[in-house]
Amino acid sequence: MERIFVFLFLCVAFASGQTLSQRAHVVNHDKFFTEVMQETIYEIERRGFSTLKLTNITQNINTTMYRFQVLGTADYYNGFLVTIQHISVTNMRQTVGTNTVNGVPTPTATVHGNLNLIDAKLGYDVLYTPTEGEPHHFTGDFNHGQIRWLIS
């Protein structure tokens, strides 16, 4: 009985022109992606958000502030995430395709989405080196309305 069912299934698929890889998909991909992101955030919370190190940035400055000419270089280093007010996951989608591994086509499925950090504050140590004068050290933070990462 099982063999007849499998045979009929393959005949219907062949007659409709579909292959198994064309009909493949991730079941409940939005729920799956949300759960993976939630577990990732829990792990980051456990380790501490300050462990998310940021890229160092160098900025050349040539501007007027309070009627003074400011000319020099600012180096932002030791950056880390200070606070987040809200986290959301959006734009979840899936793609299905075929990769060839050792000459054998293999169906693959991928889930993508955006991880959004809403009202995030980033902290940096800042070294300002003016073109004339001594360097100055500061600690600064930047508020961002939204930081979006594409996760796949």
N, C-alpha and C positions, 0 to 999 in steps of 0.2 A: 504494500500500500504506500509506504514511504517513497519507494522508487518511482511510482506512478506520479505522485504529487511533485517530486523534484523534476521529473521529465516534463510534466505539464507546465510547471513554473518556467523552466528554461525555454520551452516552446513559445509561451506567451511573451517572454522577454525578447526572444529572437524575432518573433513576428512583429512586435511593436518597434523594433529597431533600437532598443535600449540595451546597454550592458549594465552589469552590476555596478561598475565604477561610475557610470553616469547618474545613477540613482543614489549613490552613497551620500550621506550627510551625517553631521554630528547631531545626535538626538539632544534636544533642549540645550543648544549651544549657549544661549544667553544665561541660563541658570548655571551651566558648567563654568563659564567665564567669570560670572559674578562670584561663585564660590571659590575659585582659584585666587581671584584678586583679594577676597576677604581673608583667606588664609595667609596670603602674602603680607597684607597689612598687619594681621595679628603677629606674624613673625617679626616684622619691622618694629612694632610696638614693644615686643618682648626684648629685642636687642637695643631699642632706643632709637628714636628718630634722628638723634644727633650723629648716628653712625652713617647716615646718608651723606657722604662727602660730596662737595660740589667742585667743579672745575675752577682752577685759578684764573683770574681775569686781569688783564692789564689795560688801562685806559689812559690815553693821552688827553690832557686837559688844556684848553685854551679858551677861557671865557672870562667875563666880567661878573663879579659878585660883590654886591654892596659897594659899588664904585671902585673896586680894586681889581686889577688884572691878575688872574690866576693862570699860571702857566707851569706845567710839569706833568708828572706821571703818577697815576694811582694804581697800586697793585692790590687786588683783592685776593686774599688767600685764607686757607683754613676754613672755607665756607661749609656751612651745615644747615640743615633744616631746623628751625627753632620751634615753630608752631604751625598747626593746620586747624582751621575751623571746621571744614567739611570735606569729605571725600566722596566722589561719585564715580560710577562706571557708566560710560555711554558708548553709543555707536558700535554695539557688538554685532559682529557678522562672521560668517564662515565662508571658506573657500574649499573646494574639492578639486583635486587634480591628480596627476600621475607623475611620479618620479621614476627614473630608470636607475636601478641599483644592480650592478654586475650584469647588465644586459637584460634584466628582467623588469618589465613595467610593474610598478607597485602603486596602488591607489593611496593617496594621502588626503587628510583633512586638516585644516588649520582654522583656529578661532582667533579673531582679532577684536580689538576694542580700545577705547581710550580710558585711561585712569586719570581723573581730574582731581587736583588738589586745590580747593577753593579757599581763598583768603589765607595764603601761606606766607610765613615770614621766614626769610633767609638771613643768616648772620654771617659776617665776614670780619676778619682782621684786615685792616687797611693800612698800607704804607704809602703816604703821599711824599713824593720827592719833587720839590720845586726845582725849576731850572736854576734858580739862585737861592741859596739858603740851605738849611739843614732839613733832613727828612723828619716827618711827623708820623707817629703811630696813632691809629684810631681803631675803635670797634664800631662797626656799623651794621644796621639791618635794613632789609628791603622788604616791603610788603608787595605781594603780587596778588591781584584779583583772582587769577587762575593760572595754574601750571598744568599743561596737558601732555601726557606721555602716550604715544601709540604703543600698545603692547600686542605682540603676536607670538 
